[in-house]
Amino acid sequence: MAVWKFSSCDGCQLTLLDCEDALLAVADRVELAYFLEAGADGGDDGGERGSSLFDLSLVEGSVSTPNDVERIRMVRRRSRRLVTIGACASSGGIQALRNFADVEEFLGIVYAQPQFISTLATSTGISDHVPVDFELRGCPVDKRQLLAVIAAFANGDPPPVRGHSVCIECKHAGTVCVAVAGDIACLGPMTHAGCGALCPTYHRGCYGCFGPAEDANVAAMGVELRRRGVEDGDVALALHTFNAWAPELRDPEGER
Amino acid sequence: MTHRPPATRTLKVDALARVEGEGAMHVEVRDGRLHDVQLRIYEPPRFFEAFLRGRRYTEPADITARICGICPVAYQMSACSAIEDACGVVVDGPLRDLRRLLYCGEWIESHVLHIVLLHAPDFLGYENAIEMAGDHRERVEAGLALKKVGNDVLELLGGRAIHPVNVRVGGFYRVPTRAELEPLVDPLRRALDTALAMVEWVAGFEFPEAGHSMELVALSDPSDYAVMGGRLRSTGGLDIASAEFSDHIVESHVEHSTALHAHLLERGEFLVGPLARFALNHAQLGDEARHAAAAAGLEPGERNSFRSIVVRAVEVVQSCSEALRIIEGYERPDAPNVAVEPRAGVGTGWTEAPRGTLWHRYEIDDAGTILDATIVPPTSQNQPAIEHDLFHFVEANLDLSDDELRHRSEQLIRNYDPCISCATHFLDLTVDRT
């Protein structure tokens, strides 16, 4: 197995190191051949410039530089299965907010010497560039799901991940609906499950860090948010965070 | 040594392992003299400070957490404190204690990650922790168990360990009852014992000779081992409030890095992080941590970066004791947060991330829209210091073979636990010195 990083915070690959109880057991069963943050540099032929093949590649991060475009093709060529982990790799991440702005202006805001910086005008998910075998959602991914997906690919099983909304998870957990009972704005109805409905457990509305569920109705979500008192401009902000470049959210009807 | 290394050589490490983020190292030797040393940061720019403009004042706690998956709480705490400053709100009492407790979880998790999984293999001669576990399974398992207690604190209080969901300006969305914190007590007591054993373990490593005379900079407060605030003090007499930060610390943009380089105005490189905190604040350590530090032979003036691993272990002890102290004295506040109403103005705030001081500044309008944001993370402050330390270390060890020198240099970089993901986002330049 290999773990590759593109533009990201490192949190999703760190999730693997956060599986404290399972980490050594995983390492007993799966060879972590290339995982730079954990110190596995792949040896002479297994690193960035090598040519060895991997049974499974986990890819964290978005494509945001000219070099990334080449590099993700190299990763794809060397991977029998390629699984993306997290919002950056699925839909470009929070850094995809640049896609709605002028990147030259962003460069000027941040850097004194923009000519030193090599960047693309957009930050995009991996599947915009190469075929992807599975996308695990989340900002960050959930560690139980991550382990389940690694196990499934190791055993040749389909990944045990469902595409329904966070609402279903609240029902499973017996969590009282924060929107209905608490009049709190909650993105749960349109957000992909996987976190275990964390935010409502903490009396907070879901803020959508797992991105759109497979049947997300974004327009209806906007209506619901307004009903909870969210103003127009804030509805657009609420929908444009960690998965803003997901196709369903890129230009939600009437929200921009 | 049978062969003299060539008089002219270039050492490169294209992708540094066991650091957070993407970096490389470049050393040039010309005619037997060290010509140049660069810690290259090629982590792609993510433009946080640019896209924060136009966002709501309530959002940086969630958005800036995404700068770093290893220390998201540091970003949340510095962001909240800066925005609360702009809005004229002070969060203290049990809410502040709970924030401190959450932060203890992050220090434990982050420090133990670095000590056991990233750094110890350097001292014991392994490629990585998984290989190390082959010979030292109990040490690695104990370390993972200790790290897990840090994550347990984060998960209980924050909802999850990476990018906790329960943090907001003014405090939390939901605060735990005393009974809900109780299950952390026994694991934290065991963690304290493990941490004390870890101090002994790492203090017994062999440390190469190294040292520097750089100014050490950290938050400092007479009442505790400062993490959540205080004044910024240094071994060179710096003593400033957070609003004065940018008057004293300036950043420049160099070609080999997508992170900006920070300097103390008219004084040059400086160092933040564990060695600096210990130098300035060792007297404020709790009893357990102070005794552990003394038993480990740590001197307040310690300047060998290889020994930073011992200071980190002492800080894990401190975090475990502090967490236990907070839980013991905890009384659930009446409300999970204090109201923070927006008002036009500028606010600054800082806290001690595991890697050092993290400063945020926000300008907001009276509706709470962010007009300007500046974030100075610890690794961009340390990058010139790391290069400086590396330069002198390489210069003093030019007789080593390329492989040995490369290995030792990588190890020296890891001494600083550089978080390259953090370092790579930037602020408005005030000085251009390229």
Chai-1 contact restraints between the chains, C-beta under 6 A:
chainA,res_idxA,chainB,res_idxB,connection_type,confidence,min_distance_angstrom,max_distance_angstrom,comment,restraint_id
A,S7,B,P44,contact,1.0,0.0,6.0,A-B,restraint_1
A,C9,B,R66,contact,1.0,0.0,6.0,A-B,restraint_2
A,C9,B,C68,contact,1.0,0.0,6.0,A-B,restraint_3
A,C9,B,G69,contact,1.0,0.0,6.0,A-B,restraint_4
A,C9,B,S421,contact,1.0,0.0,6.0,A-B,restraint_5
A,D10,B,E20,contact,1.0,0.0,6.0,A-B,restraint_6
A,D10,B,G69,contact,1.0,0.0,6.0,A-B,restraint_7
A,D10,B,S421,contact,1.0,0.0,6.0,A-B,restraint_8
A,G11,B,G69,contact,1.0,0.0,6.0,A-B,restraint_9
A,G11,B,I162,contact,1.0,0.0,6.0,A-B,restraint_10
A,L14,B,G69,contact,1.0,0.0,6.0,A-B,restraint_11
A,D18,B,N151,contact,1.0,0.0,6.0,A-B,restraint_12
A,D18,B,A161,contact,1.0,0.0,6.0,A-B,restraint_13
A,E20,B,L144,contact,1.0,0.0,6.0,A-B,restraint_14
A,E20,B,K147,contact,1.0,0.0,6.0,A-B,restraint_15
A,E20,B,K148,contact,1.0,0.0,6.0,A-B,restraint_16
A,L24,B,A133,contact,1.0,0.0,6.0,A-B,restraint_17
A,A27,B,I130,contact,1.0,0.0,6.0,A-B,restraint_18
A,L36,B,A15,contact,1.0,0.0,6.0,A-B,restraint_19
A,L36,B,A17,contact,1.0,0.0,6.0,A-B,restraint_20
A,A38,B,N128,contact,1.0,0.0,6.0,A-B,restraint_21
A,G39,B,A17,contact,1.0,0.0,6.0,A-B,restraint_22
A,G39,B,R18,contact,1.0,0.0,6.0,A-B,restraint_23
A,G39,B,E127,contact,1.0,0.0,6.0,A-B,restraint_24
A,G39,B,N128,contact,1.0,0.0,6.0,A-B,restraint_25
A,A40,B,N128,contact,1.0,0.0,6.0,A-B,restraint_26
A,D41,B,A17,contact,1.0,0.0,6.0,A-B,restraint_27
A,E48,B,A15,contact,1.0,0.0,6.0,A-B,restraint_28
A,S64,B,P44,contact,1.0,0.0,6.0,A-B,restraint_29
A,T65,B,P44,contact,1.0,0.0,6.0,A-B,restraint_30
A,I94,B,R66,contact,1.0,0.0,6.0,A-B,restraint_31
A,Q95,B,R46,contact,1.0,0.0,6.0,A-B,restraint_32
A,L97,B,F51,contact,1.0,0.0,6.0,A-B,restraint_33
A,R98,B,F47,contact,1.0,0.0,6.0,A-B,restraint_34
A,F106,B,F47,contact,1.0,0.0,6.0,A-B,restraint_35
A,F106,B,A50,contact,1.0,0.0,6.0,A-B,restraint_36
A,I109,B,A50,contact,1.0,0.0,6.0,A-B,restraint_37
A,V110,B,F47,contact,1.0,0.0,6.0,A-B,restraint_38
A,V110,B,E49,contact,1.0,0.0,6.0,A-B,restraint_39
A,V110,B,A50,contact,1.0,0.0,6.0,A-B,restraint_40
A,V110,B,F426,contact,1.0,0.0,6.0,A-B,restraint_41
A,Y111,B,H253,contact,1.0,0.0,6.0,A-B,restraint_42
A,A112,B,H253,contact,1.0,0.0,6.0,A-B,restraint_43
A,A112,B,L429,contact,1.0,0.0,6.0,A-B,restraint_44
A,A112,B,D432,contact,1.0,0.0,6.0,A-B,restraint_45
A,Q113,B,H253,contact,1.0,0.0,6.0,A-B,restraint_46
A,Q113,B,T434,contact,1.0,0.0,6.0,A-B,restraint_47
A,F116,B,E255,contact,1.0,0.0,6.0,A-B,restraint_48
A,I117,B,P45,contact,1.0,0.0,6.0,A-B,restraint_49
A,T119,B,P45,contact,1.0,0.0,6.0,A-B,restraint_50
A,P140,B,I162,contact,1.0,0.0,6.0,A-B,restraint_51
A,P140,B,H163,contact,1.0,0.0,6.0,A-B,restraint_52
A,L198,B,G159,contact,1.0,0.0,6.0,A-B,restraint_53
A,L198,B,V165,contact,1.0,0.0,6.0,A-B,restraint_54
A,C199,B,V165,contact,1.0,0.0,6.0,A-B,restraint_55
A,Y202,B,G159,contact,1.0,0.0,6.0,A-B,restraint_56
A,Y202,B,N166,contact,1.0,0.0,6.0,A-B,restraint_57
A,Y202,B,Y173,contact,1.0,0.0,6.0,A-B,restraint_58
A,Y202,B,R174,contact,1.0,0.0,6.0,A-B,restraint_59
A,H203,B,Y173,contact,1.0,0.0,6.0,A-B,restraint_60
A,H203,B,R174,contact,1.0,0.0,6.0,A-B,restraint_61
A,R204,B,Y173,contact,1.0,0.0,6.0,A-B,restraint_62
